[in-house]
C-alpha cells in the first residue's frame, strides 16, 4: 500500500481524503500542486510528507533546469520555501527539504540539468530509506509486543503515512507477521477521522483483527482490561522525548499512564528534532475549523459557533514508555538516550 511513489515521470499520490470508500490516485508534475496536495492532506503522515516534499523539490528543478545557473538557483530557493510553508509541525518535511537543499548547495557549480539529476537520485534515496526504516522499526517494535496482545493506536501511522509499511502499524504488522496473534483497537481520531477512514481500512484490508472505537471510549476499554499497550506514531519528537502527534494523543497517554499501560511511540530518527530541546517549542498547526463543523460536506455544528482546530498536541516525555526507531528502542531518560541515536 503505497500512498506516494514516482512512476513514469510523475509523482503518484493515493487521495487519502476519499478513503475508505474510493481509491483514487492522482499524478503530479508541478511542485505547486504537490505543495497544495500536502496542505489539503491528499498525502499526510510525517514520513510520507517528507518523501513528497523531496520529490516536490525535484519537480521544481525539472521546471527550471533550462534557465541559466544563477536564475535556476534563485528559483529553487522559492521552490523550497513554498514546500516548507505547507505544514509547520511535521519535522520530516523540513528534514527532506534540507537534504534536497544540501544537494543544490554542494553542487552549485554544476549545470542545472546535472543538479536536477542529482535531486532525483536524492528523492529516490529518501523514499527507499523510509521504506527500510519502517521495516527496521517494525522488527525492533515487535519485540515489545507479547503474544495475543491487544494494541490501541491513535490516528494513522501506517503504510498510508509513510512510503510503505508504516511506523506504529509497522510494529503491528511485524508482530502479526511474527505469529503473535495480536489485535488492534483503533481510535476514530476526530476531527479528520484518520483512524476510522485509514487505520481501520489498512488493517482490515491486511486481515489483521481491528476494532474501531470513538476517541472517548479508550479510557473505558483500558479500565476493562482490554488494552495491553498503546503504539502511536509522531510528527516531531524533541530532544527530551516530548512527542507531537495527532490531537488526542496527549489524552491517550494520560489514560495509559493512569491504567499502568505501556505507551510506545514509533518514529524514524528523521522525525526527531535534535535541535529542539523540549516540546514547548513545537509549533502546533491550526487547521480550517470546517473540519470540525462538517463531516464529508455534511454540516454538524451550528452556524456562528466559535471553534478551534489544533491538528496536534504534545505528549510529555514522562508519559512515554519507550521510543521505537530504526536504530533501536530508546528508553528514559530520553535527554540522554535520544542524543546517542545521532552517533549510531
C-alpha beads as a LAMMPS data file, in Angstrom:
LAMMPS data file: protein, C-alpha beads

344 atoms
343 bonds

1 atom types
1 bond types

-500.0 500.0 xlo xhi
-500.0 500.0 ylo yhi
-500.0 500.0 zlo zhi

Masses

1 110.0

Atoms # bond

1 1 1 0.000 0.000 0.000
2 1 1 1.963 2.982 -1.301
3 1 1 0.421 6.418 -0.731
4 1 1 3.158 8.238 -2.681
5 1 1 5.557 6.964 -5.341
6 1 1 7.352 8.030 -8.509
7 1 1 6.307 6.353 -11.740
8 1 1 6.648 7.192 -15.439
9 1 1 7.822 10.754 -14.893
10 1 1 5.129 11.715 -12.380
11 1 1 4.572 11.659 -8.640
12 1 1 1.597 9.443 -7.851
13 1 1 -0.496 10.033 -4.738
14 1 1 -3.358 7.989 -3.379
15 1 1 -6.019 10.546 -2.424
16 1 1 -6.456 9.874 1.291
17 1 1 -9.340 12.316 1.604
18 1 1 -11.500 9.888 -0.388
19 1 1 -10.642 6.734 1.571
20 1 1 -12.036 4.290 2.506
21 1 1 -14.894 4.398 0.008
22 1 1 -12.879 5.441 -3.052
23 1 1 -9.345 4.531 -4.103
24 1 1 -8.220 7.282 -6.482
25 1 1 -4.612 8.001 -7.459
26 1 1 -3.580 11.412 -8.818
27 1 1 -0.487 12.251 -10.881
28 1 1 1.596 15.381 -10.227
29 1 1 4.449 17.064 -12.080
30 1 1 4.089 20.637 -10.762
31 1 1 5.719 21.412 -7.414
32 1 1 2.960 23.924 -6.602
33 1 1 0.276 21.261 -6.971
34 1 1 2.396 18.913 -4.868
35 1 1 2.547 21.592 -2.158
36 1 1 -1.232 22.012 -2.310
37 1 1 -1.687 18.242 -2.008
38 1 1 0.295 18.342 1.246
39 1 1 -1.795 21.221 2.617
40 1 1 -5.068 19.558 1.614
41 1 1 -3.972 16.221 3.135
42 1 1 -4.186 14.298 -0.116
43 1 1 -0.980 12.919 1.371
44 1 1 -0.428 13.008 5.147
45 1 1 1.724 11.432 7.812
46 1 1 5.139 12.874 8.640
47 1 1 7.320 10.363 6.732
48 1 1 5.073 10.439 3.639
49 1 1 5.100 14.243 3.688
50 1 1 8.907 14.144 3.759
51 1 1 9.026 11.820 0.746
52 1 1 6.519 14.014 -1.101
53 1 1 8.472 17.188 -0.367
54 1 1 11.667 15.585 -1.655
55 1 1 10.051 14.829 -4.985
56 1 1 8.431 18.275 -4.959
57 1 1 11.881 19.888 -4.975
58 1 1 12.902 17.617 -7.852
59 1 1 9.867 18.571 -9.959
60 1 1 10.603 22.222 -9.252
61 1 1 14.108 21.678 -10.615
62 1 1 12.701 19.983 -13.701
63 1 1 10.609 23.059 -14.395
64 1 1 13.547 25.473 -14.186
65 1 1 16.526 23.413 -15.395
66 1 1 16.510 25.269 -18.735
67 1 1 17.401 28.559 -17.026
68 1 1 20.935 29.922 -16.542
69 1 1 22.597 28.662 -13.373
70 1 1 22.046 31.760 -11.219
71 1 1 18.403 32.089 -12.240
72 1 1 17.897 28.369 -11.623
73 1 1 19.362 28.599 -8.124
74 1 1 17.139 31.586 -7.347
75 1 1 14.017 29.748 -8.472
76 1 1 14.989 26.721 -6.382
77 1 1 15.060 28.908 -3.276
78 1 1 11.419 29.751 -3.982
79 1 1 10.531 26.102 -4.605
80 1 1 11.959 25.082 -1.228
81 1 1 10.213 27.981 0.535
82 1 1 6.842 27.002 -0.942
83 1 1 7.216 23.399 0.193
84 1 1 8.440 24.383 3.660
85 1 1 5.353 26.552 4.159
86 1 1 2.855 23.730 3.632
87 1 1 2.615 22.307 7.169
88 1 1 4.534 23.560 10.221
89 1 1 4.555 20.653 12.696
90 1 1 5.895 17.575 10.875
91 1 1 9.692 17.787 11.052
92 1 1 10.189 15.239 8.246
93 1 1 9.050 17.907 5.801
94 1 1 11.910 20.209 6.787
95 1 1 14.366 17.316 7.064
96 1 1 13.661 16.268 3.479
97 1 1 13.803 19.795 2.054
98 1 1 17.072 20.385 3.946
99 1 1 18.538 17.288 2.295
100 1 1 17.467 18.460 -1.142
101 1 1 18.833 21.957 -0.486
102 1 1 22.102 20.368 0.588
103 1 1 22.371 18.676 -2.804
104 1 1 21.839 22.025 -4.533
105 1 1 24.333 23.885 -2.346
106 1 1 27.020 21.197 -2.610
107 1 1 26.740 21.106 -6.399
108 1 1 26.052 24.773 -7.179
109 1 1 28.918 24.874 -9.689
110 1 1 27.284 22.187 -11.846
111 1 1 24.767 22.826 -14.602
112 1 1 21.064 22.979 -13.718
113 1 1 20.494 19.728 -15.610
114 1 1 23.198 17.980 -13.597
115 1 1 21.775 19.300 -10.327
116 1 1 18.295 18.165 -11.349
117 1 1 19.564 14.629 -11.977
118 1 1 21.225 14.603 -8.549
119 1 1 17.983 15.799 -6.934
120 1 1 16.097 12.887 -8.482
121 1 1 18.657 10.491 -7.014
122 1 1 18.290 12.104 -3.592
123 1 1 14.485 11.998 -3.695
124 1 1 14.623 8.311 -4.611
125 1 1 17.012 7.749 -1.708
126 1 1 14.689 9.492 0.772
127 1 1 11.844 7.235 -0.396
128 1 1 13.784 3.958 -0.268
129 1 1 15.334 4.852 3.096
130 1 1 11.881 5.482 4.543
131 1 1 10.711 2.026 3.493
132 1 1 13.753 0.367 5.051
133 1 1 13.466 2.448 8.242
134 1 1 9.867 1.324 8.700
135 1 1 10.842 -2.335 8.258
136 1 1 13.658 -1.982 10.799
137 1 1 11.374 -0.118 13.210
138 1 1 8.781 -2.845 12.914
139 1 1 11.328 -5.526 13.767
140 1 1 12.507 -3.686 16.886
141 1 1 8.994 -2.807 17.984
142 1 1 7.627 -6.322 17.517
143 1 1 9.965 -7.483 20.275
144 1 1 7.986 -5.330 22.730
145 1 1 4.677 -6.943 21.779
146 1 1 3.572 -10.111 23.566
147 1 1 1.561 -12.949 22.089
148 1 1 -2.170 -12.140 21.939
149 1 1 -1.632 -8.512 22.970
150 1 1 -4.331 -6.012 22.096
151 1 1 -2.844 -2.732 20.923
152 1 1 -4.539 0.658 20.952
153 1 1 -3.444 3.138 18.285
154 1 1 -4.490 6.698 17.553
155 1 1 -4.691 8.426 14.163
156 1 1 -2.957 6.653 11.265
157 1 1 0.725 5.788 11.369
158 1 1 0.542 3.005 8.836
159 1 1 1.655 2.442 5.271
160 1 1 -0.564 5.384 4.303
161 1 1 1.550 7.700 6.480
162 1 1 4.875 6.556 5.021
163 1 1 6.320 5.380 1.720
164 1 1 5.302 1.835 2.692
165 1 1 4.681 -0.473 5.718
166 1 1 4.222 2.169 8.425
167 1 1 5.638 3.274 11.781
168 1 1 3.150 2.369 14.540
169 1 1 1.337 0.000 12.190
170 1 1 4.731 -1.243 11.025
171 1 1 5.162 -2.520 14.593
172 1 1 1.689 -4.066 14.415
173 1 1 2.406 -5.677 11.033
174 1 1 5.745 -7.066 12.177
175 1 1 4.153 -8.556 15.310
176 1 1 1.375 -10.086 13.209
177 1 1 3.870 -11.498 10.699
178 1 1 5.806 -12.988 13.626
179 1 1 2.716 -15.026 14.529
180 1 1 1.926 -13.192 17.766
181 1 1 -1.834 -13.242 17.104
182 1 1 -2.290 -9.614 18.109
183 1 1 -5.390 -7.479 17.656
184 1 1 -5.910 -3.731 17.467
185 1 1 -8.290 -1.104 18.789
186 1 1 -8.271 1.958 16.513
187 1 1 -9.441 5.353 17.787
188 1 1 -11.574 7.082 15.159
189 1 1 -9.418 10.215 15.644
190 1 1 -11.599 13.274 15.276
191 1 1 -11.862 15.631 13.575
192 1 1 -10.434 14.213 10.324
193 1 1 -11.177 10.579 11.211
194 1 1 -7.831 9.122 10.136
195 1 1 -8.331 6.183 12.479
196 1 1 -11.755 5.328 11.109
197 1 1 -11.035 6.088 7.469
198 1 1 -7.410 4.947 7.208
199 1 1 -6.177 2.756 10.082
200 1 1 -9.260 0.545 10.163
201 1 1 -9.139 0.399 6.354
202 1 1 -5.466 -0.667 6.277
203 1 1 -5.687 -3.296 8.985
204 1 1 -8.967 -4.755 7.754
205 1 1 -7.547 -4.984 4.242
206 1 1 -4.487 -6.808 5.612
207 1 1 -6.621 -9.250 7.596
208 1 1 -5.320 -8.023 10.966
209 1 1 -8.129 -8.057 13.595
210 1 1 -9.188 -4.464 14.251
211 1 1 -11.991 -2.920 16.305
212 1 1 -12.928 0.694 15.693
213 1 1 -13.901 2.851 18.688
214 1 1 -14.629 6.530 19.179
215 1 1 -11.893 8.569 20.842
216 1 1 -13.763 8.918 24.135
217 1 1 -14.122 5.136 24.534
218 1 1 -10.394 4.500 25.018
219 1 1 -10.348 5.024 28.796
220 1 1 -13.226 2.635 29.375
221 1 1 -11.561 -0.048 27.249
222 1 1 -8.438 0.317 29.372
223 1 1 -10.490 0.128 32.588
224 1 1 -11.985 -3.159 31.372
225 1 1 -8.525 -4.614 30.756
226 1 1 -8.988 -4.785 27.003
227 1 1 -5.822 -2.834 26.124
228 1 1 -2.317 -4.237 26.717
229 1 1 -0.279 -1.402 25.221
230 1 1 -0.537 1.758 23.134
231 1 1 1.524 2.305 19.975
232 1 1 1.354 5.637 18.156
233 1 1 3.406 7.491 15.579
234 1 1 4.834 11.015 15.777
235 1 1 5.188 14.147 13.699
236 1 1 8.027 15.648 15.726
237 1 1 9.997 14.439 18.737
238 1 1 12.007 16.889 20.804
239 1 1 15.448 16.075 22.193
240 1 1 13.988 15.452 25.657
241 1 1 11.421 12.915 24.388
242 1 1 8.350 15.162 24.194
243 1 1 6.226 13.942 21.280
244 1 1 3.979 15.915 18.924
245 1 1 1.359 13.709 17.325
246 1 1 -2.228 13.953 16.133
247 1 1 -4.530 15.811 18.504
248 1 1 -5.863 13.436 21.161
249 1 1 -2.592 11.553 21.645
250 1 1 -1.857 13.525 24.818
251 1 1 -5.169 12.384 26.312
252 1 1 -4.455 8.757 25.397
253 1 1 -1.048 8.986 27.094
254 1 1 -2.647 10.214 30.328
255 1 1 -5.177 7.376 30.239
256 1 1 -2.450 4.819 29.604
257 1 1 -0.355 6.147 32.482
258 1 1 -3.340 6.099 34.841
259 1 1 -4.008 2.440 33.986
260 1 1 -0.361 1.309 34.045
261 1 1 -0.327 0.525 30.308
262 1 1 2.894 0.896 28.259
263 1 1 2.798 3.842 25.862
264 1 1 5.139 3.383 22.887
265 1 1 5.984 5.866 20.131
266 1 1 7.242 4.529 16.791
267 1 1 9.057 7.013 14.562
268 1 1 12.174 7.167 12.381
269 1 1 15.089 9.297 13.542
270 1 1 14.152 11.754 10.773
271 1 1 11.170 12.657 12.988
272 1 1 13.462 13.608 15.887
273 1 1 14.362 17.286 16.033
274 1 1 17.762 17.052 17.701
275 1 1 17.964 20.856 17.833
276 1 1 14.705 21.280 19.752
277 1 1 15.171 20.873 23.477
278 1 1 11.548 20.360 24.502
279 1 1 8.043 20.080 23.154
280 1 1 7.277 23.585 24.414
281 1 1 8.962 24.895 21.259
282 1 1 6.959 22.805 18.780
283 1 1 4.720 24.864 16.509
284 1 1 1.195 23.410 16.512
285 1 1 -0.663 23.686 13.216
286 1 1 -4.126 25.253 13.354
287 1 1 -6.355 23.929 10.583
288 1 1 -9.604 25.067 8.981
289 1 1 -12.455 24.783 11.505
290 1 1 -14.651 23.384 8.744
291 1 1 -13.005 20.047 9.590
292 1 1 -14.905 20.275 12.912
293 1 1 -18.167 21.753 11.684
294 1 1 -18.552 19.373 8.732
295 1 1 -18.054 15.675 8.028
296 1 1 -17.854 14.719 4.344
297 1 1 -19.543 18.005 3.468
298 1 1 -22.401 17.495 5.937
299 1 1 -22.725 20.302 8.489
300 1 1 -22.924 19.053 12.085
301 1 1 -22.355 22.286 14.059
302 1 1 -24.479 25.441 14.255
303 1 1 -23.553 28.477 12.195
304 1 1 -21.626 31.130 14.071
305 1 1 -20.352 28.963 16.937
306 1 1 -16.729 29.564 17.975
307 1 1 -14.350 26.697 17.144
308 1 1 -10.665 25.828 17.487
309 1 1 -8.890 23.148 15.481
310 1 1 -5.316 22.408 16.594
311 1 1 -4.094 19.496 14.483
312 1 1 -1.574 18.189 17.035
313 1 1 -0.834 18.059 20.732
314 1 1 2.353 17.321 22.656
315 1 1 2.719 14.288 24.903
316 1 1 5.289 14.958 27.650
317 1 1 8.218 12.561 27.830
318 1 1 7.134 11.485 31.332
319 1 1 4.177 9.665 29.722
320 1 1 6.272 7.800 27.134
321 1 1 7.477 4.293 27.987
322 1 1 9.848 3.965 25.032
323 1 1 10.509 5.337 21.550
324 1 1 10.948 2.803 18.748
325 1 1 13.278 3.895 15.936
326 1 1 15.029 2.199 13.026
327 1 1 18.222 2.323 15.136
328 1 1 16.677 0.548 18.097
329 1 1 14.422 1.221 21.081
330 1 1 15.343 4.075 23.411
331 1 1 14.165 4.454 26.997
332 1 1 14.136 7.234 29.596
333 1 1 15.978 9.350 30.435
334 1 1 15.410 10.481 26.852
335 1 1 17.611 13.558 27.151
336 1 1 20.493 11.077 27.370
337 1 1 19.311 8.215 25.146
338 1 1 17.968 10.285 22.214
339 1 1 21.228 12.186 21.526
340 1 1 23.053 8.840 21.358
341 1 1 20.991 7.981 18.276
342 1 1 22.998 10.607 16.371
343 1 1 26.137 8.566 16.996
344 1 1 24.707 5.325 15.579

Bonds

1 1 1 2
2 1 2 3
3 1 3 4
4 1 4 5
5 1 5 6
6 1 6 7
7 1 7 8
8 1 8 9
9 1 9 10
10 1 10 11
11 1 11 12
12 1 12 13
13 1 13 14
14 1 14 15
15 1 15 16
16 1 16 17
17 1 17 18
18 1 18 19
19 1 19 20
20 1 20 21
21 1 21 22
22 1 22 23
23 1 23 24
24 1 24 25
25 1 25 26
26 1 26 27
27 1 27 28
28 1 28 29
29 1 29 30
30 1 30 31
31 1 31 32
32 1 32 33
33 1 33 34
34 1 34 35
35 1 35 36
36 1 36 37
37 1 37 38
38 1 38 39
39 1 39 40
40 1 40 41
41 1 41 42
42 1 42 43
43 1 43 44
44 1 44 45
45 1 45 46
46 1 46 47
47 1 47 48
48 1 48 49
49 1 49 50
50 1 50 51
51 1 51 52
52 1 52 53
53 1 53 54
54 1 54 55
55 1 55 56
56 1 56 57
57 1 57 58
58 1 58 59
59 1 59 60
60 1 60 61
61 1 61 62
62 1 62 63
63 1 63 64
64 1 64 65
65 1 65 66
66 1 66 67
67 1 67 68
68 1 68 69
69 1 69 70
70 1 70 71
71 1 71 72
72 1 72 73
73 1 73 74
74 1 74 75
75 1 75 76
76 1 76 77
77 1 77 78
78 1 78 79
79 1 79 80
80 1 80 81
81 1 81 82
82 1 82 83
83 1 83 84
84 1 84 85
85 1 85 86
86 1 86 87
87 1 87 88
88 1 88 89
89 1 89 90
90 1 90 91
91 1 91 92
92 1 92 93
93 1 93 94
94 1 94 95
95 1 95 96
96 1 96 97
97 1 97 98
98 1 98 99
99 1 99 100
100 1 100 101
101 1 101 102
102 1 102 103
103 1 103 104
104 1 104 105
105 1 105 106
106 1 106 107
107 1 107 108
108 1 108 109
109 1 109 110
110 1 110 111
111 1 111 112
112 1 112 113
113 1 113 114
114 1 114 115
115 1 115 116
116 1 116 117
117 1 117 118
118 1 118 119
119 1 119 120
120 1 120 121
121 1 121 122
122 1 122 123
123 1 123 124
124 1 124 125
125 1 125 126
126 1 126 127
127 1 127 128
128 1 128 129
129 1 129 130
130 1 130 131
131 1 131 132
132 1 132 133
133 1 133 134
134 1 134 135
135 1 135 136
136 1 136 137
137 1 137 138
138 1 138 139
139 1 139 140
140 1 140 141
141 1 141 142
142 1 142 143
143 1 143 144
144 1 144 145
145 1 145 146
146 1 146 147
147 1 147 148
148 1 148 149
149 1 149 150
150 1 150 151
151 1 151 152
152 1 152 153
153 1 153 154
154 1 154 155
155 1 155 156
156 1 156 157
157 1 157 158
158 1 158 159
159 1 159 160
160 1 160 161
161 1 161 162
162 1 162 163
163 1 163 164
164 1 164 165
165 1 165 166
166 1 166 167
167 1 167 168
168 1 168 169
169 1 169 170
170 1 170 171
171 1 171 172
172 1 172 173
173 1 173 174
174 1 174 175
175 1 175 176
176 1 176 177
177 1 177 178
178 1 178 179
179 1 179 180
180 1 180 181
181 1 181 182
182 1 182 183
183 1 183 184
184 1 184 185
185 1 185 186
186 1 186 187
187 1 187 188
188 1 188 189
189 1 189 190
190 1 190 191
191 1 191 192
192 1 192 193
193 1 193 194
194 1 194 195
195 1 195 196
196 1 196 197
197 1 197 198
198 1 198 199
199 1 199 200
200 1 200 201
201 1 201 202
202 1 202 203
203 1 203 204
204 1 204 205
205 1 205 206
206 1 206 207
207 1 207 208
208 1 208 209
209 1 209 210
210 1 210 211
211 1 211 212
212 1 212 213
213 1 213 214
214 1 214 215
215 1 215 216
216 1 216 217
217 1 217 218
218 1 218 219
219 1 219 220
220 1 220 221
221 1 221 222
222 1 222 223
223 1 223 224
224 1 224 225
225 1 225 226
226 1 226 227
227 1 227 228
228 1 228 229
229 1 229 230
230 1 230 231
231 1 231 232
232 1 232 233
233 1 233 234
234 1 234 235
235 1 235 236
236 1 236 237
237 1 237 238
238 1 238 239
239 1 239 240
240 1 240 241
241 1 241 242
242 1 242 243
243 1 243 244
244 1 244 245
245 1 245 246
246 1 246 247
247 1 247 248
248 1 248 249
249 1 249 250
250 1 250 251
251 1 251 252
252 1 252 253
253 1 253 254
254 1 254 255
255 1 255 256
256 1 256 257
257 1 257 258
258 1 258 259
259 1 259 260
260 1 260 261
261 1 261 262
262 1 262 263
263 1 263 264
264 1 264 265
265 1 265 266
266 1 266 267
267 1 267 268
268 1 268 269
269 1 269 270
270 1 270 271
271 1 271 272
272 1 272 273
273 1 273 274
274 1 274 275
275 1 275 276
276 1 276 277
277 1 277 278
278 1 278 279
279 1 279 280
280 1 280 281
281 1 281 282
282 1 282 283
283 1 283 284
284 1 284 285
285 1 285 286
286 1 286 287
287 1 287 288
288 1 288 289
289 1 289 290
290 1 290 291
291 1 291 292
292 1 292 293
293 1 293 294
294 1 294 295
295 1 295 296
296 1 296 297
297 1 297 298
298 1 298 299
299 1 299 300
300 1 300 301
301 1 301 302
302 1 302 303
303 1 303 304
304 1 304 305
305 1 305 306
306 1 306 307
307 1 307 308
308 1 308 309
309 1 309 310
310 1 310 311
311 1 311 312
312 1 312 313
313 1 313 314
314 1 314 315
315 1 315 316
316 1 316 317
317 1 317 318
318 1 318 319
319 1 319 320
320 1 320 321
321 1 321 322
322 1 322 323
323 1 323 324
324 1 324 325
325 1 325 326
326 1 326 327
327 1 327 328
328 1 328 329
329 1 329 330
330 1 330 331
331 1 331 332
332 1 332 333
333 1 333 334
334 1 334 335
335 1 335 336
336 1 336 337
337 1 337 338
338 1 338 339
339 1 339 340
340 1 340 341
341 1 341 342
342 1 342 343
343 1 343 344
